[in-house]
């Protein structure tokens, strides 16, 4: 009986730790505004395809990343839904293996990671994991007006 009690306690502790570590995945968080080298960052973002004509959704992926396919679908659906807006959002996917300098500059630590930039190129939101469609739409909609 003691062995079963110990096993149950260990399983419950493992579940609690796992839940605590995963609680931020997929959540929309306001971005930090501190950038070490603004000129280098702007240059890297322009090389990735940011034009400054409207808001941009920039998401990092890789061929070996399973959840990145879900991010592609969510971002494509939201940007397509806002394509009739006065300033429609731009969807840019960046392969982390091909652009490690940009990933380092933006402090990308895991995949998938999605950024929302306003038309001036300021980082407004950062999403780790697969974003929820409603959250991404809510973040982008005010930027498209």
N, C-alpha and C positions, 0 to 999 in steps of 0.2 A: 504494500500500500504506500509506503514511503517513497518507493521508486516512482510510482505513478504521480504522486504529488510533486516530486522534484521535476519530473518531465513536464507536467502541466505548467509549473512556474517558469521553466526555461522557455517553453513555447510562447507563453504570454509575454515574457520579457522580449523575446525576439520579435514578436508582432509589434510591440510598442516601439521598439527601436526602428524597425522598418517603416512604420507609419510616420514617425517623427522625421526620418530622413527624406521621405518622398512627399511631404506635405506641400512643398513649394512647386512641384512639377506641374506645368501647365497653367500656373497662375500669372496674371498680368501684374507686373510691378512697375512703378514709376522708375525711370532711369536716373542714374547718377549723372550730374552735369559736369563732373570734373573730367577734363581731357588733358593728358600730358602734352601732346604735340598736336595742336589744332591743324597746322598746315599739312603735316604728314597724314593725318587722319582724313582730311578733306581730299587730298590727292589719291589716297587708297580707295575712298568711297567713289570718287569720280571714275577711277579705273574700273571699278566693279559695275558701273552703269548708272549711278545716281546722277540725275540731270538737274534737279532743283526746280522742275516744272510743277511739282506737286508732292504730296506725301509719298513715302516709299516704305514698302515692307521688304526688308532684307532678311532672308533666312539662310542659315548655314546648314549644309547637308553633306552627305558623302554616299558613295555607291554602297558601302557596307552598312549604312544606317537604316534599320528597319522602320522606325517611327517617322523618318523624314518623308516617306511617301504620304503619310497622313497629313503632315504639315503642308506639303504641296497642294493637296486637295482643299484643305481649309483656306489657305491663303488665296488660291486661285478662285475659289467660290466667293470669298469676301470681296476681293478686288474686282471680280466680274460684276458682282452686285452693285458696286459703287462706281462702275464705269461711266454712268450717265451724270455723275456729279460734276460741278463746275471745275474742280481740280481732282480728276480721278487719280487714285493711287497707282503707283508703279510696283510691280512684283519682280523682285530680283532674287534669284537663288544663287548662292555661292558655294562651290565645292571647297570644303575646308582643307582638303589635301592639295588643291591647286592654288589656294590663296592663304597660306599660313600667316603672312604678314598682317593681313587685314583681320584675321581671327585673333591674332595676338594683340593688335591695337585696340580691338573692341572687347578684349578680355573674355573670349569665348572659351569656356572650360568644358562644355559637354554638348552633345548633339541630341536632338535638334535645338537650336537657339534661334529665336526670331526677334528682330528689332523693328520698331516703328519710328521712322524719322519724319519730321515735318518738312515743309517745302524749303526751309532755310538750311536743312541738313542737321538740325539738332535732334539728338536722340530723345524720343519722348517715352518710349516703353521698351522693355526687354521681357521676353517670354522664354523660359526654359521648359523644354518638353513640348508637347503638342498643344497649341493654343485652342481654346474653345471658340467656336465660330462667333457666338454672341459677344464675347469679350473683345475679340479682335475687331469686330464691326463697330462696337461702342468706342474703341480707342481711335479707329480711323475716321469715323463719320465726321466729327467736328473739324478734322484737318482738311477735309475735302471741300469745305464751303469757301 
